[in-house]
Amino acid sequence: MIRPRKILLIGKPKGYSILAIAEELPDNGKIFACAEEPYLGVYSQEAFDHSSDGKKISLRVGPVADTLEALHAEDEHFDIVFIDADQRNAVQYYSFVMDNHLLSMDAVICVENTLMKGQVYLENVSDENVLAVRKLNAVINSDPRVEQLKIGVGEKLLWPEDYPSYQWYLGDRKPGTKQMRIVLYLQVILPVQSGLSLIRRSPVPPDAVIESKTQVVKDEVFWGCNQCRILERLRLDGRVAYVTGGGQGIGRAFAHALGEAGAKVAVVDLVLAKAEAVACELSLKGIKSLALAADVSKPEDVQRMVDAIVARWGTVHIACNNAGINLNSASEETSLEEWDKTFNVNLRGLFLCCQAAGRIMLNQGYGKIINTASMASLIVPHPQKQLAYNASKAGVVKLTQTLGTEWIDRGVKVNCISPGIVDTPLIRSQELRPLVRRWLADIPAGRLAQPTDLQAAVVYLASEASDYMTGHNLVIEGGQSLW
Ligand SMILES: NC(=O)c1ccc[n+]([C@@H]2O[C@H](COP(=O)([O-])OP(=O)(O)OC[C@H]3O[C@@H](n4cnc5c(N)ncnc54)[C@H](O)[C@@H]3O)[C@@H](O)[C@H]2O)c1
């Protein structure tokens, strides 16, 4: 659920369980399993190496306290820490992990055996193990740095009341089995025997935790702007976006990026089938999408596009005006027809989109417009000849600067992205393909851009994180415009 990369197991981990966890980790994931002595099942590096996932496992057999010290010295930190409560020194291990910052920011600690089949709630218990587990529970319960959820069959479930989005279903438990069904954001079935506590860092560090000697400045930088951390501020949940020219190339990458960040995305293209294919890709990833056909150079098409999005999702928050064409010819031979065609899509079409979406955004006092310009707005790419294209893209930058300053006081920010040479169908024509080698010599980065190189920029410009940015031309060209 939290897509961990690094896991620490403290206790008596069983070999097969370790392998099962390793299989679920990404290729760069790692499990550190520390135990006083080898335990059940497959439990040697040699045995793990029979599995292709064995390389993700690092066994540390020996005194656990020493292992923890060593991991701390190596500056390791973990996304999940499993601690078996039913072991000597569990309290020390828990405290070491907390005190020495072995947890990554959004980490979870899973403490197993915290209920000891309910025995921790019995009075007059003399069993040392039960008393030790009870002590560990008390330490965790009184630790202001964390909040926790306890799970145990037939046991009381504890979870802070301000987390209503977590639902619990106990009814599905089959009589006589020790399974219960838990619905969090996704459904998991935990075979819980002796209690499992899920613990995470409290979102608000209590004053007492902050070391008194250090002066802590508790401003927006510390808490996050509006209490949101930087990556949360890049999220686009609940926003409605469209991308023109979204059926392939850069527009397709923009549509995926905006959707992955949480927005609903209308994929707009001259060719409906292309828009539909990308919308289908988005749906497969759980992104709400809509496919629309429109020729951006036609005012009636643009209005129909915006109306369709508003009819479906109520408004437009993010307008990605990306459709563009590039025709090549020597300037003295450029026909008026070619000039008009280029300008009709690249500049007139982009203006029509800015205007139609802008009216809705100005009305609601909020909007993000991201236009696709080009490095050709800054330099004259060569040796290909593309006067109309270069001039149209320079026009996109000036249009962006003008709207960016005209509309910002009404909540609408307008920026543009200027990619260098991006490996898309646009540059795969017979005339342009042979030029790639020539271009590469002009690119400090030593390669063409991939559409994915531009994805973070569009999310940033669409998000609140860029609210102070307007009229900007964000150039992403591997340094080409500097040579
Ligand atoms: N590829 C590059 O090297 C590069 C570099 C800088 C800027 N750009 C700009 O990025 C944008 C996207 O380029 P790409 O490389 O993904 O191009 P592409 O040709 O691969 O894709 C463009 C998409 O826009 C659609 N389209 C064309 N005319 C349209 C119209 N009138 N109305 C609606 N949709 C239309 C096409 O059907 C196509 O799906 C363009 O504005 C382009 O000028 C591209």
Ligand as a Chemical Component Dictionary entry (heavy atoms), coordinates in Angstrom:
data_LIG
# 
_chem_comp.id                   LIG 
_chem_comp.type                 NON-POLYMER 
_chem_comp.pdbx_formal_charge   0 
_chem_comp.three_letter_code    LIG 
# 
loop_
_chem_comp_atom.comp_id 
_chem_comp_atom.atom_id 
_chem_comp_atom.alt_atom_id 
_chem_comp_atom.type_symbol 
_chem_comp_atom.charge 
_chem_comp_atom.model_Cartn_x 
_chem_comp_atom.model_Cartn_y 
_chem_comp_atom.model_Cartn_z 
_chem_comp_atom.pdbx_ordinal 
LIG N1  N1  N 0  8.693  17.049 -31.301 1  
LIG C1  C1  C 0  9.499  18.077 -31.124 2  
LIG O1  O1  O 0  10.701 18.018 -31.351 3  
LIG C2  C2  C 0  8.938  19.379 -30.622 4  
LIG C3  C3  C 0  9.826  20.354 -30.191 5  
LIG C4  C4  C 0  9.348  21.551 -29.704 6  
LIG C5  C5  C 0  7.998  21.774 -29.685 7  
LIG N2  N2  N 1  7.132  20.812 -30.113 8  
LIG C6  C6  C 0  5.714  21.133 -30.049 9  
LIG O2  O2  O 0  5.063  20.222 -29.216 10 
LIG C7  C7  C 0  3.722  20.043 -29.643 11 
LIG C8  C8  C 0  3.453  18.568 -29.826 12 
LIG O3  O3  O 0  4.413  18.045 -30.682 13 
LIG P1  P1  P 0  4.617  16.493 -30.938 14 
LIG O4  O4  O 0  6.039  16.326 -31.219 15 
LIG O5  O5  O -1 3.980  15.697 -29.887 16 
LIG O6  O6  O 0  3.807  16.361 -32.297 17 
LIG P2  P2  P 0  3.084  15.126 -32.958 18 
LIG O7  O7  O 0  2.972  15.459 -34.407 19 
LIG O8  O8  O 0  3.733  13.859 -32.559 20 
LIG O9  O9  O 0  1.623  15.176 -32.301 21 
LIG C9  C9  C 0  0.777  16.265 -32.515 22 
LIG C10 C10 C 0  -0.650 15.832 -32.292 23 
LIG O10 O10 O 0  -1.459 16.982 -32.524 24 
LIG C11 C11 C 0  -2.554 16.614 -33.336 25 
LIG N3  N3  N 0  -2.979 17.775 -34.116 26 
LIG C12 C12 C 0  -2.382 18.287 -35.218 27 
LIG N4  N4  N 0  -3.085 19.326 -35.674 28 
LIG C13 C13 C 0  -4.132 19.469 -34.850 29 
LIG C14 C14 C 0  -5.255 20.354 -34.832 30 
LIG N5  N5  N 0  -5.409 21.293 -35.783 31 
LIG N6  N6  N 0  -6.154 20.230 -33.863 32 
LIG C15 C15 C 0  -6.013 19.269 -32.923 33 
LIG N7  N7  N 0  -4.997 18.393 -32.893 34 
LIG C16 C16 C 0  -4.082 18.493 -33.865 35 
LIG C17 C17 C 0  -2.036 15.493 -34.197 36 
LIG O11 O11 O 0  -3.099 14.675 -34.678 37 
LIG C18 C18 C 0  -1.117 14.761 -33.256 38 
LIG O12 O12 O 0  -1.787 13.739 -32.571 39 
LIG C19 C19 C 0  3.587  20.854 -30.915 40 
LIG O13 O13 O 0  3.040  22.108 -30.613 41 
LIG C20 C20 C 0  5.020  21.009 -31.371 42 
LIG O14 O14 O 0  5.224  22.159 -32.159 43 
LIG C21 C21 C 0  7.574  19.629 -30.585 44 
# 
loop_
_chem_comp_bond.comp_id 
_chem_comp_bond.atom_id_1 
_chem_comp_bond.atom_id_2 
_chem_comp_bond.value_order 
_chem_comp_bond.pdbx_ordinal 
LIG N1  C1  SING 1  
LIG C1  O1  DOUB 2  
LIG C1  C2  SING 3  
LIG C2  C3  SING 4  
LIG C2  C21 DOUB 5  
LIG C3  C4  DOUB 6  
LIG C4  C5  SING 7  
LIG C5  N2  DOUB 8  
LIG N2  C6  SING 9  
LIG N2  C21 SING 10 
LIG C6  O2  SING 11 
LIG C6  C20 SING 12 
LIG O2  C7  SING 13 
LIG C7  C8  SING 14 
LIG C7  C19 SING 15 
LIG C8  O3  SING 16 
LIG O3  P1  SING 17 
LIG P1  O4  DOUB 18 
LIG P1  O5  SING 19 
LIG P1  O6  SING 20 
LIG O6  P2  SING 21 
LIG P2  O7  DOUB 22 
LIG P2  O8  SING 23 
LIG P2  O9  SING 24 
LIG O9  C9  SING 25 
LIG C9  C10 SING 26 
LIG C10 O10 SING 27 
LIG C10 C18 SING 28 
LIG O10 C11 SING 29 
LIG C11 N3  SING 30 
LIG C11 C17 SING 31 
LIG N3  C12 SING 32 
LIG N3  C16 SING 33 
LIG C12 N4  DOUB 34 
LIG N4  C13 SING 35 
LIG C13 C14 SING 36 
LIG C13 C16 DOUB 37 
LIG C14 N5  SING 38 
LIG C14 N6  DOUB 39 
LIG N6  C15 SING 40 
LIG C15 N7  DOUB 41 
LIG N7  C16 SING 42 
LIG C17 O11 SING 43 
LIG C17 C18 SING 44 
LIG C18 O12 SING 45 
LIG C19 O13 SING 46 
LIG C19 C20 SING 47 
LIG C20 O14 SING 48 
# 
